[in-house]
């Protein structure tokens, strides 16, 4: 059956007291638990933006994907990640809907896990060493990551990913596309659709990208790197 996630890279956070629970949309794909309260990332990401982003935008991708799955066994029998990795096998008449909505579901499930305020302000371990080799230091990395986010035209994402050759790369994708669609493994992604920041930062994407540096869950990102290169 289709499911929210297929591996630990995209696994939803376990529900804890005071957090938003996983929600059913009446289909094979489900909205994962956010894992923390809507106001947990204040003042960097405001509670109203988090609530609308999660309970309206992400939920809409899940609902739309379930509508396709309800009449298409090929979609219903696969995870969202499997669909993105093999879009050519999805019937052509629903392929764009699957690309957009499975992408939105995967990207946001991944995104929520990437966020946490406080404890680990920068990478540690092997990823920190790899970042230093590639870009010199954490600040230089984030400057280039920010540039990719700011230069993404219209709606899309910027990513820190690992290539099949196990090299770090900063990249961007349009709309709800994901690096797994071209065999890269994402470690960190920033949503630069306006719905991710418009309520607090209006049209000032630069302010949002700067604030995002304060809520990266580097423990999760480090673990993703270790798994990607193992």
C-alpha positions in Angstrom: 0.0 0.0 0.0 1.1 3.6 -0.5 2.4 5.2 2.7 3.8 8.5 4.0 7.4 7.5 3.9 9.7 4.6 2.9 12.8 5.1 4.9 14.3 7.0 7.9 15.3 9.9 5.7 11.6 10.9 5.4 10.2 9.2 8.5 7.7 11.4 10.4 8.6 12.4 14.0 7.0 10.4 16.7 4.1 12.3 18.3 4.9 13.7 21.8 2.8 15.6 24.3 1.8 19.0 23.1 2.5 18.4 19.4 0.3 18.0 16.4 -0.7 14.4 15.8 -0.6 12.5 12.6 -3.8 13.0 10.6 -5.8 10.7 8.3 -7.2 12.1 5.1 -9.1 9.0 4.4 -6.7 7.4 1.9 -3.5 5.4 1.7 -1.3 8.5 2.2 -1.4 10.3 5.5 -0.3 13.6 7.0 2.6 12.8 9.4 2.8 14.2 12.9 4.5 17.6 12.9 6.4 16.5 16.0 6.2 19.9 17.8 3.8 22.7 18.5 3.1 25.3 15.9 4.8 28.0 17.9 8.0 26.0 18.6 10.1 27.8 16.1 9.1 31.4 17.2 10.3 34.0 16.5 12.0 32.7 13.4 9.0 30.9 11.9 5.7 32.2 13.3 3.0 29.9 14.6 0.3 31.1 12.1 2.6 30.3 9.2 3.4 26.9 10.6 -0.2 26.0 11.2 -1.4 27.0 7.7 1.7 25.5 6.0 1.2 22.2 7.7 -2.6 21.8 8.1 -3.6 23.5 4.9 -0.8 23.3 2.3 0.7 19.9 3.2 -2.7 18.4 3.9 -3.8 19.5 0.4 -1.0 17.6 -1.2 -1.9 14.5 0.7 -5.6 14.9 -0.1 -4.9 15.4 -3.8 -2.6 12.4 -4.0 -5.2 10.2 -2.3 -7.8 11.3 -4.9 -5.4 10.0 -7.6 -4.7 6.8 -5.7 -8.4 6.1 -5.2 -8.8 5.4 -8.9 -5.3 4.3 -9.8 -3.8 1.1 -8.3 -0.3 1.9 -9.6 -0.3 5.0 -7.4 -2.0 3.4 -4.4 0.5 0.5 -4.3 3.6 2.6 -4.0 5.1 5.1 -1.5 5.3 8.7 -2.5 9.1 8.4 -2.8 8.8 5.4 -5.1 6.5 7.4 -7.3 8.9 10.3 -7.6 11.8 8.1 -8.4 10.0 6.3 -11.2 7.5 8.8 -12.7 7.8 7.3 -16.1 5.9 4.3 -14.8 3.0 6.4 -13.6 0.1 6.6 -16.1 0.6 9.7 -18.3 -2.8 11.1 -17.6 -2.1 11.5 -13.9 1.7 11.9 -14.0 1.8 15.7 -13.5 -0.7 15.4 -10.6 1.5 12.7 -9.0 4.7 14.7 -9.6 3.3 17.8 -7.9 1.4 16.2 -5.0 3.7 13.3 -4.2 6.5 15.9 -4.4 4.7 18.2 -2.1 4.1 15.4 0.4 7.6 14.1 0.4 9.2 17.5 0.5 7.1 18.7 3.5 7.4 15.4 5.4 11.2 15.9 5.0 11.1 19.6 5.8 9.3 19.3 9.2 12.0 16.9 10.4 14.7 19.4 9.4 13.5 22.0 11.9 14.3 22.6 15.5 15.1 25.7 17.5 18.1 25.8 19.8 20.3 22.9 20.6 22.7 22.3 17.7 23.5 25.6 15.8 25.8 23.9 13.3 26.8 20.6 11.9 29.1 18.3 13.8 30.8 15.0 13.0 31.5 13.8 9.5 29.2 16.2 7.7 31.0 19.2 9.4 34.3 17.8 8.0 32.8 17.4 4.5 31.4 20.9 4.6 34.8 22.3 5.6 36.5 20.4 2.7 33.9 21.6 0.2 33.2 25.2 1.3 35.8 26.1 4.0 33.4 26.5 6.9 29.8 26.5 8.0 29.3 30.2 7.3 30.6 29.9 3.8 28.3 26.9 3.2 25.3 28.8 4.4 26.1 31.8 2.3 26.1 29.6 -0.8 23.0 27.7 0.3 21.3 31.1 0.9 22.2 32.2 -2.6 20.7 29.1 -4.1 17.5 29.7 -2.1 17.3 33.4 -3.1 18.1 32.7 -6.8 15.3 30.1 -7.1 12.9 31.7 -9.5 9.3 31.6 -8.4 8.3 28.7 -6.3 10.7 25.9 -5.4 13.3 24.6 -3.0 17.0 24.8 -2.3 18.9 21.7 -1.1 22.0 20.4 0.4 22.3 16.9 -1.2 24.7 14.0 -1.7 25.4 12.8 -5.2 25.7 9.1 -6.2 29.5 9.7 -6.1 29.0 10.8 -2.4 29.9 14.4 -3.0 28.1 17.3 -1.4 26.2 19.6 -3.7 24.0 22.7 -3.2 21.1 22.6 -5.8 17.6 23.9 -6.4 14.5 22.4 -7.8 11.3 24.0 -9.2 7.9 23.6 -7.7 7.7 20.4 -5.6 10.5 18.5 -7.4 13.0 16.6 -5.1 16.7 15.6 -5.6 15.7 11.9 -5.4 14.2 12.4 -8.9 17.7 12.6 -10.3 19.3 10.1 -7.8 20.7 12.6 -5.3 20.0 12.2 -1.6 18.8 15.3 0.1 20.2 16.2 3.5 18.6 19.7 4.0 15.9 21.6 2.1 14.4 25.0 2.4 11.0 25.7 1.1 11.0 29.0 -0.8 7.4 29.0 -1.9 5.8 32.2 -0.6 3.4 30.2 1.6 6.4 29.2 3.8 7.2 32.8 4.8 4.7 35.4 3.5 2.7 36.0 6.7 5.7 37.0 8.7 8.2 38.3 6.1 5.8 39.4 3.3 7.8 39.4 0.1 11.2 39.5 1.9 12.6 36.0 1.1 16.0 37.1 2.2 14.8 37.7 5.7 13.2 34.3 5.8 16.3 32.5 4.5 18.4 34.3 7.1 16.0 33.3 9.9 15.9 29.7 8.7 19.6 29.3 9.8 18.4 29.4 13.4 15.9 26.5 13.1 17.9 23.8 11.3 17.9 20.5 13.1 21.6 19.6 12.5 21.3 16.4 14.4 18.9 15.1 11.8 20.9 16.5 8.9 24.1 14.9 10.3 22.4 11.6 10.6 21.1 11.8 7.0 24.6 12.4 5.8 26.0 9.4 7.7 23.3 7.2 6.2 23.8 8.6 2.7 27.6 7.9 2.6 27.6 4.7 4.5 
